[in-house]
Amino acid sequence: MFKQVLAGVILSLAPVFAFAQSAERSMTLEVNATVRSVDAETRTIVLDNETTGQSEIIVAGPEIINFDQIEAGDKVKAVYTLGIAARMAMPDEIDSAVEVDGQALEGEKPGALTGTAVTLVLEFISFDGDASIATVKDGDGMEQMIDVETDAGRAFASDLKAGDMVALTFTEGLAVGIVQE
């Protein structure tokens, strides 16, 4: 179930990256840990990071269902993703935000996910290729300067004309759960 929900979130965000004239950048951090101990009374979990060997103490809030299933020796995986994509805005597109939250069903191995995608539709003003700075105007008429850090981003900005409408989508997601070995 957890993997099905995660796949649904990824597929729902996929249209953001499906445009031919676009630029995107993302990073993903994956952490694997082993449960060292669980204190049911205080809902405290001690995790040993498998990469660094360091321990982390987590207090699980009441929103963590199936807490009683967590045992010493369980393997935990956390995946955090952060991304930004720039593309030509669709006609009549407006600023938008989508939030997704989910957790394991009663009786399943504990797990949860959360994700956000925020799209800002901006009017392109100019691009200074030497300084790699794009100037845009938001829906309130406020001009902003954006540092364009990647070659794909600079190529995208170089092809724009003053007055073009651009959609910038910022995505962030976190999935954490007990995994089978």
N, CA, C and O of each residue as an XYZ file, in Angstrom:
724
protein
N       0.821     -1.193      0.000
C       0.000      0.000      0.000
C       0.867      1.259      0.000
O       0.616      2.190     -0.766
N       1.880      1.285      0.855
C       2.758      2.449      0.974
C       3.405      2.749     -0.377
O       3.453      3.907     -0.794
N       3.900      1.721     -1.064
C       4.537      1.924     -2.363
C       3.523      2.386     -3.401
O       3.860      3.187     -4.274
N       2.274      1.890     -3.323
C       1.248      2.306     -4.269
C       0.916      3.782     -4.092
O       0.760      4.503     -5.078
N       0.807      4.239     -2.850
C       0.520      5.648     -2.591
C       1.679      6.510     -3.075
O       1.458      7.548     -3.700
N       2.919      6.090     -2.790
C       4.086      6.838     -3.232
C       4.124      6.934     -4.754
O       4.417      7.998     -5.299
N       3.833      5.842     -5.440
C       3.803      5.855     -6.902
C       2.730      6.814     -7.406
O       2.942      7.515     -8.396
N       1.588      6.851     -6.739
C       0.521      7.774     -7.117
C       0.948      9.219     -6.984
O       0.619     10.042     -7.839
N       1.678      9.544     -5.924
C       2.174     10.905     -5.734
C       3.141     11.269     -6.849
O       3.053     12.353     -7.425
N       4.060     10.366     -7.153
C       5.042     10.629     -8.206
C       4.340     10.838     -9.544
O       4.676     11.762    -10.284
N       3.358      9.976     -9.859
C       2.642     10.114    -11.123
C       1.820     11.393    -11.178
O       1.685     11.993    -12.244
N       1.267     11.821    -10.038
C       0.482     13.050    -10.044
C       1.364     14.270    -10.262
O       0.894     15.285    -10.775
N       2.618     14.190     -9.885
C       3.537     15.301    -10.083
C       4.256     15.221    -11.424
O       4.890     16.196    -11.828
N       4.178     14.100    -12.124
C       4.904     13.903    -13.373
C       4.579     14.929    -14.453
O       5.493     15.320    -15.180
N       3.323     15.396    -14.608
C       3.068     16.372    -15.671
C       3.919     17.628    -15.549
O       4.156     18.306    -16.549
N       4.373     17.946    -14.368
C       5.230     19.110    -14.175
C       6.500     18.978    -15.014
O       7.037     19.985    -15.476
N       6.982     17.766    -15.217
C       8.253     17.540    -15.890
C       8.090     17.057    -17.336
O       9.075     16.659    -17.957
N       6.885     17.083    -17.875
C       6.633     16.453    -19.155
C       6.760     17.385    -20.356
O       6.540     16.941    -21.484
N       7.099     18.637    -20.166
C       7.141     19.580    -21.266
C       8.505     19.574    -21.929
O       9.535     19.478    -21.263
N       8.496     19.680    -23.266
C       9.745     19.621    -24.015
C      10.637     20.820    -23.712
O      11.840     20.662    -23.504
N      10.049     22.028    -23.686
C      10.853     23.212    -23.412
C      10.795     23.467    -21.913
O       9.897     24.146    -21.415
N      11.760     22.916    -21.214
C      11.767     23.051    -19.757
C      13.195     22.892    -19.239
O      14.114     22.509    -19.962
N      13.332     23.201    -17.966
C      14.588     22.960    -17.261
C      14.206     22.501    -15.868
O      13.260     23.016    -15.272
N      14.935     21.540    -15.357
C      14.613     21.028    -14.036
C      15.875     20.688    -13.267
O      16.942     20.454    -13.835
N      15.711     20.671    -11.961
C      16.819     20.318    -11.087
C      16.217     19.667     -9.848
O      15.218     20.147     -9.312
N      16.816     18.590     -9.403
C      16.307     17.940     -8.205
C      17.442     17.241     -7.470
O      18.510     16.976     -8.022
N      17.166     16.957     -6.211
C      18.111     16.179     -5.419
C      17.299     15.244     -4.535
O      16.201     15.577     -4.089
N      17.855     14.086     -4.298
C      17.206     13.099     -3.445
C      18.210     12.611     -2.417
O      19.358     12.303     -2.736
N      17.757     12.550     -1.195
C      18.574     12.056     -0.092
C      17.870     10.829      0.470
O      16.695     10.885      0.832
N      18.592      9.735      0.537
C      18.035      8.485      1.059
C      18.821      8.071      2.295
O      20.052      8.047      2.284
N      18.098      7.747      3.352
C      18.725      7.324      4.594
C      18.147      5.980      4.993
O      16.929      5.799      5.007
N      19.013      5.047      5.313
C      18.606      3.736      5.799
C      19.086      3.600      7.239
O      20.210      3.973      7.575
N      18.223      3.064      8.070
C      18.567      2.921      9.484
C      17.977      1.621     10.011
O      17.103      1.011      9.394
N      18.480      1.220     11.164
C      17.979      0.043     11.866
C      17.466      0.479     13.228
O      18.114      1.258     13.928
N      16.298     -0.031     13.598
C      15.738      0.282     14.907
C      16.573     -0.435     15.963
O      16.668     -1.662     15.959
N      17.177      0.336     16.867
C      17.946     -0.254     17.955
C      17.020     -0.597     19.121
O      17.110     -1.681     19.697
N      16.130      0.335     19.462
C      15.219      0.084     20.579
C      13.946      0.900     20.423
O      13.909      1.908     19.718
N      12.894      0.428     21.109
C      11.594      1.088     21.098
C      11.089      1.149     22.530
O      11.085      0.136     23.230
N      10.663      2.325     22.972
C      10.051      2.488     24.284
C       8.586      2.845     24.044
O       8.271      3.979     23.684
N       7.685      1.870     24.245
C       6.265      2.060     23.957
C       5.636      3.115     24.850
O       4.742      3.838     24.411
N       6.081      3.216     26.081
C       5.485      4.172     27.024
C       5.733      5.621     26.596
O       4.824      6.449     26.664
N       6.943      5.928     26.159
C       7.282      7.297     25.750
C       7.218      7.473     24.237
O       7.415      8.577     23.730
N       6.943      6.385     23.513
C       6.897      6.371     22.043
C       8.231      6.852     21.452
O       8.260      7.547     20.437
N       9.322      6.469     22.105
C      10.664      6.843     21.673
C      11.297      5.688     20.902
O      11.223      4.531     21.313
N      11.915      6.025     19.785
C      12.593      5.040     18.942
C      14.044      5.484     18.795
O      14.310      6.652     18.514
N      14.977      4.565     18.984
C      16.388      4.851     18.729
C      16.747      4.164     17.414
O      16.597      2.951     17.264
N      17.227      4.977     16.459
C      17.610      4.484     15.136
C      19.114      4.592     14.963
O      19.723      5.574     15.387
N      19.718      3.580     14.340
C      21.136      3.610     13.988
C      21.247      3.817     12.480
O      20.817      2.970     11.697
N      21.830      4.952     12.077
C      22.018      5.266     10.672
C      23.033      4.286     10.089
O      24.144      4.168     10.607
N      22.665      3.585      9.019
C      23.531      2.552      8.448
C      24.734      3.133      7.707
O      25.730      2.437      7.508
N      24.655      4.387      7.300
C      25.771      4.996      6.581
C      26.777      5.623      7.539
O      27.982      5.401      7.419
N      26.275      6.406      8.491
C      27.174      7.148      9.384
C      27.482      6.402     10.670
O      28.485      6.684     11.326
N      26.621      5.442     11.040
C      26.792      4.735     12.295
C      26.285      5.518     13.494
O      26.314      5.018     14.618
N      25.822      6.740     13.266
C      25.320      7.563     14.359
C      23.900      7.148     14.735
O      23.149      6.611     13.920
N      23.556      7.415     15.996
C      22.215      7.113     16.489
C      21.366      8.372     16.494
O      21.862      9.484     16.679
N      20.085      8.169     16.287
C      19.119      9.262     16.282
C      17.946      8.833     17.145
O      17.476      7.700     17.043
N      17.470      9.736     17.994
C      16.315      9.447     18.839
C      15.111     10.161     18.249
O      15.142     11.369     18.016
N      14.058      9.405     18.012
C      12.829      9.931     17.427
C      11.694      9.700     18.417
O      11.578      8.617     18.992
N      10.855     10.717     18.617
C       9.643     10.553     19.411
C       8.483     10.534     18.426
O       8.225     11.524     17.741
N       7.787      9.407     18.358
C       6.684      9.236     17.422
C       5.412      9.825     18.008
O       4.973      9.421     19.085
N       4.830     10.766     17.311
C       3.590     11.392     17.751
C       2.406     10.449     17.597
O       2.551      9.346     17.069
N       1.244     10.877     18.053
C       0.048     10.035     17.998
C      -0.425      9.758     16.571
O      -1.200      8.829     16.344
N       0.036     10.560     15.608
C      -0.363     10.338     14.216
C       0.298      9.108     13.607
O      -0.119      8.642     12.546
N       1.323      8.580     14.265
C       1.993      7.366     13.775
C       1.176      6.168     14.239
O       1.238      5.750     15.395
N       0.400      5.627     13.284
C      -0.418      4.465     13.631
C       0.430      3.208     13.482
O       1.474      3.225     12.831
N      -0.019      2.138     14.081
C       0.687      0.859     14.052
C       2.039      0.939     14.764
O       2.941      0.147     14.490
N       2.171      1.899     15.675
C       3.419      2.059     16.418
C       3.812      0.766     17.118
O       4.994      0.439     17.226
N       2.814      0.041     17.589
C       3.098     -1.194     18.342
C       3.759     -2.273     17.489
O       4.242     -3.267     18.031
N       3.792     -2.102     16.175
C       4.444     -3.079     15.290
C       5.951     -2.844     15.155
O       6.669     -3.721     14.674
N       6.431     -1.684     15.569
C       7.852     -1.366     15.407
C       8.660     -2.132     16.443
O       8.362     -2.095     17.637
N       9.699     -2.834     15.963
C      10.521     -3.667     16.840
C      12.002     -3.422     16.578
O      12.393     -3.001     15.489
N      12.813     -3.693     17.590
C      14.263     -3.641     17.413
C      14.638     -4.563     16.254
O      14.125     -5.676     16.137
N      15.541     -4.082     15.404
C      15.973     -4.850     14.241
C      15.247     -4.477     12.962
O      15.726     -4.802     11.876
N      14.090     -3.796     13.056
C      13.380     -3.365     11.847
C      14.252     -2.424     11.034
O      15.028     -1.645     11.587
N      14.118     -2.504      9.719
C      14.838     -1.623      8.799
C      13.914     -0.467      8.415
O      12.755     -0.674      8.056
N      14.451      0.757      8.497
C      13.691      1.959      8.184
C      14.362      2.646      7.000
O      15.587      2.743      6.936
N      13.540      3.123      6.064
C      14.059      3.884      4.924
C      13.331      5.215      4.899
O      12.110      5.273      5.038
N      14.100      6.290      4.717
C      13.546      7.627      4.535
C      14.088      8.175      3.223
O      15.292      8.113      2.973
N      13.210      8.708      2.390
C      13.609      9.291      1.114
C      13.049     10.709      1.064
O      11.840     10.918      1.170
N      13.955     11.684      0.901
C      13.577     13.091      0.820
C      13.977     13.600     -0.557
O      15.114     13.409     -0.988
N      13.038     14.251     -1.251
C      13.313     14.782     -2.577
C      12.903     16.251     -2.629
O      11.861     16.643     -2.103
N      13.742     17.046     -3.270
C      13.491     18.465     -3.441
C      13.766     18.782     -4.896
O      14.787     18.356     -5.436
N      12.876     19.524     -5.542
C      13.090     19.820     -6.951
C      12.494     21.144     -7.369
O      11.649     21.718     -6.681
N      12.952     21.611     -8.511
C      12.397     22.803     -9.147
C      12.378     22.541    -10.643
O      13.309     21.956    -11.196
N      11.318     22.977    -11.283
C      11.199     22.839    -12.736
C      10.658     24.137    -13.299
O       9.762     24.753    -12.722
N      11.211     24.547    -14.428
C      10.728     25.724    -15.144
C      10.249     25.264    -16.509
O      10.901     24.462    -17.179
N       9.090     25.790    -16.909
C       8.526     25.430    -18.207
C       7.649     26.572    -18.683
O       7.318     27.477    -17.916
N       7.283     26.526    -19.931
C       6.346     27.509    -20.456
C       4.991     27.273    -19.792
O       4.542     26.133    -19.681
N       4.348     28.339    -19.356
C       3.038     28.210    -18.714
C       1.990     27.873    -19.758
O       2.087     28.289    -20.913
N       1.000     27.124    -19.345
C      -0.121     26.807    -20.218
C      -1.054     28.020    -20.274
O      -1.088     28.808    -19.328
N      -1.807     28.182    -21.358
C      -2.734     29.314    -21.434
C      -3.682     29.322    -20.225
O      -4.210     28.278    -19.840
N      -3.890     30.475    -19.645
C      -4.789     30.671    -18.495
C      -4.360     29.931    -17.233
O      -5.148     29.812    -16.295
N      -3.122     29.429    -17.192
C      -2.638     28.760    -15.981
C      -2.464     29.785    -14.869
O      -2.057     30.919    -15.120
N      -2.771     29.389    -13.655
C      -2.630     30.275    -12.503
C      -1.760     29.602    -11.442
O      -1.497     28.402    -11.507
N      -1.319     30.397    -10.465
C      -0.559     29.850     -9.345
C      -1.369     28.743     -8.689
O      -2.595     28.820     -8.618
N      -0.675     27.708     -8.208
C      -1.392     26.604     -7.576
C      -0.498     25.911     -6.557
O       0.724     26.055     -6.564
N      -1.142     25.165     -5.693
C      -0.416     24.367     -4.698
C      -1.166     23.065     -4.493
O      -2.395     23.042     -4.433
N      -0.408     21.981     -4.386
C      -0.971     20.659     -4.129
C      -0.209     20.059     -2.954
O       1.022     20.060     -2.934
N      -0.945     19.553     -1.986
C      -0.325     18.875     -0.854
C      -0.865     17.456     -0.791
O      -2.052     17.219     -1.015
N       0.012     16.523     -0.485
C      -0.355     15.118     -0.374
C       0.202     14.588      0.935
O       1.383     14.765      1.234
N      -0.637     13.949      1.701
C      -0.211     13.303      2.940
C      -0.829     11.913      2.973
O      -1.966     11.725      2.541
N      -0.093     10.953      3.478
C      -0.626      9.600      3.591
C       0.106      8.824      4.659
O       1.229      9.155      5.042
N      -0.542      7.802      5.123
C       0.093      6.927      6.103
C      -0.403      5.514      5.890
O      -1.400      5.279      5.209
N       0.309      4.591      6.481
C      -0.046      3.179      6.355
C      -1.440      2.951      6.925
O      -1.884      3.666      7.823
N      -2.107      1.961      6.397
C      -3.419      1.586      6.912
C      -3.264      0.776      8.191
O      -2.209      0.197      8.448
N      -4.309      0.741      8.977
C      -4.316     -0.050     10.204
C      -3.900     -1.486      9.873
O      -4.453     -2.108      8.966
N      -2.924     -2.000     10.614
C      -2.458     -3.370     10.430
C      -1.254     -3.507      9.517
O      -0.580     -4.536      9.547
N      -0.962     -2.491      8.698
C       0.216     -2.542      7.820
C       1.458     -2.104      8.588
O       1.369     -1.556      9.686
N       2.614     -2.357      7.989
C       3.853     -1.863      8.568
C       3.783     -0.340      8.614
O       3.270      0.275      7.680
N       4.288      0.283      9.682
C       4.226      1.738      9.792
C       4.961      2.436      8.648
O       6.029      2.004      8.214
N       4.362      3.522      8.175
C       4.955      4.329      7.122
C       4.110      5.562      6.875
O       2.912      5.569      7.158
N       4.725      6.592      6.354
C       4.016      7.830      6.056
C       4.725      8.560      4.932
O       5.909      8.344      4.671
N       3.970      9.434      4.270
C       4.565     10.271      3.248
C       3.877     11.621      3.256
O       2.724     11.754      3.668
N       4.603     12.610      2.795
C       4.051     13.941      2.629
C       4.739     14.579      1.434
O       5.920     14.340      1.182
N       4.000     15.381      0.711
C       4.577     16.037     -0.448
C       3.843     17.319     -0.775
O       2.656     17.464     -0.479
N       4.557     18.244     -1.385
C       3.992     19.529     -1.773
C       4.539     19.899     -3.147
O       5.718     19.699     -3.437
N       3.673     20.435     -3.975
C       4.088     21.012     -5.259
C       3.434     22.388     -5.359
O       2.209     22.506     -5.326
N       4.253     23.417     -5.479
C       3.766     24.788     -5.602
C       4.215     25.308     -6.964
O       5.400     25.270     -7.295
N       3.250     25.795     -7.749
C       3.558     26.348     -9.062
C       3.257     27.842     -9.049
O       2.159     28.267     -8.688
N       4.247     28.625     -9.447
C       4.088     30.072     -9.594
C       4.166     30.402    -11.077
O       5.109     30.002    -11.759
N       3.175     31.130    -11.574
C       3.177     31.555    -12.967
C       3.715     32.984    -12.994
O       3.165     33.887    -12.363
N       4.797     33.162    -13.739
C       5.535     34.426    -13.739
C       5.691     34.955    -15.160
O       5.791     34.186    -16.117
N       5.711     36.265    -15.279
C       5.970     36.885    -16.571
C       7.480     37.090    -16.701
O       8.106     37.704    -15.836
N       8.054     36.577    -17.776
C       9.481     36.733    -18.031
C       9.748     38.160    -18.496
O       9.070     38.669    -19.389
N      10.749     38.806    -17.877
C      11.133     40.167    -18.253
C      12.428     40.142    -19.059
O      12.487     40.668    -20.170
N      13.477     39.521    -18.484
C      14.769     39.515    -19.186
C      15.689     38.459    -18.575
O      15.428     37.913    -17.503
N      16.777     38.195    -19.305
C      17.802     37.281    -18.816
C      19.164     37.885    -19.111
O      19.467     38.219    -20.256
N      19.987     38.025    -18.072
C      21.364     38.490    -18.205
C      22.242     37.244    -18.220
O      22.547     36.674    -17.172
N      22.644     36.827    -19.421
C      23.429     35.613    -19.573
C      24.788     35.674    -18.908
O      25.283     34.659    -18.419
N      25.405     36.861    -18.882
C      26.722     36.999    -18.250
C      26.647     36.773    -16.740
O      27.533     36.151    -16.154
N      25.591     37.278    -16.121
C      25.434     37.137    -14.671
C      24.555     35.939    -14.297
O      24.430     35.601    -13.120
N      23.946     35.299    -15.303
C      23.014     34.176    -15.081
C      21.862     34.576    -14.164
O      21.500     33.841    -13.245
N      21.290     35.760    -14.430
C      20.177     36.265    -13.637
C      18.965     36.478    -14.547
O      19.035     37.193    -15.547
N      17.842     35.831    -14.168
C      16.579     36.043    -14.870
C      15.737     36.995    -14.034
O      15.683     36.878    -12.810
N      15.085     37.932    -14.699
C      14.173     38.846    -14.024
C      12.758     38.481    -14.463
O      12.465     38.371    -15.654
N      11.886     38.295    -13.466
C      10.499     37.908    -13.713
C       9.584     38.809    -12.897
O      10.024     39.499    -11.977
N       8.288     38.790    -13.254
C       7.290     39.566    -12.526
C       6.189     38.598    -12.079
O       5.685     37.805    -12.874
N       5.829     38.676    -10.800
C       4.783     37.788    -10.294
C       3.408     38.395    -10.549
O       3.296     39.486    -11.107
N       2.370     37.683    -10.138
C       0.994     38.108    -10.380
C       0.632     39.418     -9.716
O      -0.329     40.066    -10.130
N       1.374     39.828     -8.694
C       1.133     41.098     -8.011
C       1.935     42.240     -8.624
O       1.883     43.370     -8.138
N       2.684     41.943     -9.701
C       3.469     42.978    -10.358
C       4.844     43.211     -9.759
O       5.554     44.125    -10.178
N       5.233     42.392     -8.776
C       6.540     42.549     -8.138
C       7.611     41.852     -8.990
O       7.479     40.680     -9.341
N       8.669     42.601     -9.310
C       9.775     42.012    -10.054
C      10.714     41.287     -9.103
O      10.963     41.738     -7.985
N      11.228     40.158     -9.567
C      12.162     39.362     -8.783
C      13.301     38.929     -9.689
O      13.115     38.697    -10.884
N      14.480     38.824     -9.101
C      15.645     38.343     -9.832
C      15.958     36.935     -9.339
O      16.001     36.679     -8.136
N      16.174     36.030    -10.286
C      16.426     34.628     -9.962
C      17.792     34.231    -10.506
O      18.085     34.438    -11.683
N      18.624     33.661     -9.642
C      19.925     33.146    -10.046
C      19.698     31.822    -10.766
O      19.174     30.881    -10.171
N      20.084     31.733    -12.031
C      19.892     30.529    -12.835
C      21.192     29.734    -12.759
O      22.212     30.146    -13.312
N      21.150     28.588    -12.070
C      22.377     27.884    -11.705
C      22.819     26.763    -12.642
O      23.969     26.330    -12.573
N      21.938     26.286    -13.513
C      22.312     25.138    -14.342
C      22.397     25.527    -15.818
O      21.819     26.524    -16.250
N      23.132     24.717    -16.574
C      23.215     24.945    -18.025
C      21.833     24.818    -18.665
O      21.484     25.607    -19.543
N      21.047     23.835    -18.235
C      19.695     23.653    -18.789
C      18.826     24.863    -18.473
O      18.041     25.301    -19.313
N      18.962     25.402    -17.274
C      18.204     26.590    -16.897
C      18.601     27.809    -17.709
O      17.748     28.591    -18.127
N      19.906     27.968    -17.930
C      20.384     29.098    -18.729
C      19.927     28.970    -20.183
O      19.552     29.965    -20.804
N      19.957     27.751    -20.727
C      19.484     27.535    -22.098
C      17.996     27.846    -22.199
O      17.554     28.468    -23.165
N      17.221     27.414    -21.201
C      15.781     27.685    -21.177
C      15.546     29.195    -21.143
O      14.767     29.719    -21.940
N      16.216     29.899    -20.220
C      16.015     31.344    -20.068
C      16.460     32.103    -21.313
O      15.847     33.109    -21.671
N      17.506     31.641    -21.973
C      18.009     32.316    -23.172
C      17.008     32.282    -24.316
O      17.003     33.176    -25.161
N      16.165     31.266    -24.352
C      15.177     31.124    -25.422
C      13.893     31.913    -25.170
O      13.045     32.012    -26.057
N      13.744     32.474    -23.970
C      12.519     33.204    -23.646
C      12.553     34.621    -24.195
O      13.616     35.201    -24.414
N      11.349     35.165    -24.413
C      11.199     36.545    -24.870
C      10.428     37.315    -23.804
O       9.601     36.737    -23.098
N      10.691     38.602    -23.684
C       9.956     39.435    -22.738
C       8.462     39.242    -22.954
O       7.974     39.282    -24.083
N       7.751     39.035    -21.863
C       6.305     38.817    -21.922
C       5.906     37.357    -21.905
O       4.741     37.051    -21.652
N       6.847     36.426    -22.169
C       6.521     34.997    -22.084
C       6.080     34.666    -20.660
O       6.604     35.220    -19.694
N       5.130     33.775    -20.545
C       4.665     33.328    -19.233
C       5.344     31.996    -18.919
O       5.326     31.065    -19.724
N       5.936     31.930    -17.742
C       6.718     30.773    -17.305
C       6.109     30.231    -16.018
O       5.674     30.997    -15.158
N       6.081     28.930    -15.894
C       5.620     28.293    -14.655
C       6.832     27.686    -13.955
O       7.540     26.855    -14.523
N       7.060     28.112    -12.715
C       8.102     27.519    -11.873
C       7.407     26.637    -10.860
O       6.533     27.094    -10.123
N       7.795     25.372    -10.821
C       7.184     24.441     -9.874
C       8.250     23.948     -8.910
O       9.296     23.433     -9.305
N       7.943     24.126     -7.628
C       8.815     23.686     -6.550
C       8.173     22.459     -5.922
O       7.003     22.503     -5.542
N       8.916     21.365     -5.805
C       8.376     20.150     -5.215
C       9.243     19.720     -4.050
O      10.458     19.918     -4.039
N       8.582     19.124     -3.068
C       9.265     18.607     -1.899
C       8.478     17.399     -1.418
O       7.251     17.450     -1.333
N       9.167     16.323     -1.105
C       8.486     15.129     -0.633
C       9.330     14.333      0.328
O      10.558     14.318      0.239
N       8.664     13.678      1.240
C       9.328     12.826      2.214
C       8.493     11.567      2.389
O       7.282     11.635      2.597
N       9.146     10.429      2.303
C       8.509      9.132      2.576
C       9.371      8.387      3.582
O      10.588      8.291      3.423
N       8.727      7.856      4.626
C       9.438      7.125      5.675
C       8.639      5.880      5.985
O       7.414      5.929      6.098
N       9.330      4.767      6.122
C       8.604      3.557      6.473
C       9.511      2.398      6.837
O      10.710      2.394      6.557
N       8.896      1.425      7.467
C       9.563      0.155      7.745
C       9.568     -0.629      6.437
O       8.531     -0.744      5.783
N      10.717     -1.166      6.052
C      10.823     -1.888      4.794
C      11.174     -3.348      5.037
O      11.805     -3.693      6.036
N      10.761     -4.187      4.119
C      11.088     -5.618      4.176
C      12.500     -5.793      3.677
O      12.941     -5.060      2.792
N      13.208     -6.743      4.225
C      14.569     -7.034      3.762
C      14.540     -7.984      2.604
O      15.591     -8.348      2.077
